Amino acid sequence: MARPAPHLLDPAHYRLRTEVGLRYSDLDVNRHLNNVKLIDILQEGRGYLHRVSGMAEATPQFTIVVANLNVQFLGEAFYPEPIIVHTGLSAVGRSSQTVAQLAFQGERAVAYAETVMVTMLDGVAAPHPPHYREQLEPWLIAP
């Protein structure tokens, strides 16, 4: 993944902020936040975006799935200070959306992630329904 645009590395550009506390079990043998656990924390931020935006209304006929996840680890994170996940959308396509996330611990950026999610209708990738697209647009991150 190429280095993100500067505005995507600035928390002020994101509308949503999620604080996730660390557990001692989130540490690796070097007493750092384990990278896999950091991905779990990013997932909490994505889930929160989908809940507060109304995008979480999945049914057997309509859902969204992760098609691609890229994470840039920008710094180390340590127990016990929480991780702050800033979340928004960097792009909305015909049938996909790209969720951008910036994770901080205190004043330090520890990760940037982009997750491409695809709309599925009856188990097949399909264009976003109009009502769903309307729910996505307010979460686009402006440069």
Secondary structure, 3 states (H helix, E strand, C coil): CCCCCHHHHCHHHCCEEEEECCCHHHECCCCEECHHHHHHHHHHHHHHHHHHHCCCCCCCCEEEEEEEEEEEECCCCECCCCEEEEEEEEEECCCEEEEEEEEEECCEEEEEEEEEEEEEECCEECCCCHHHHHHHHHHECCC
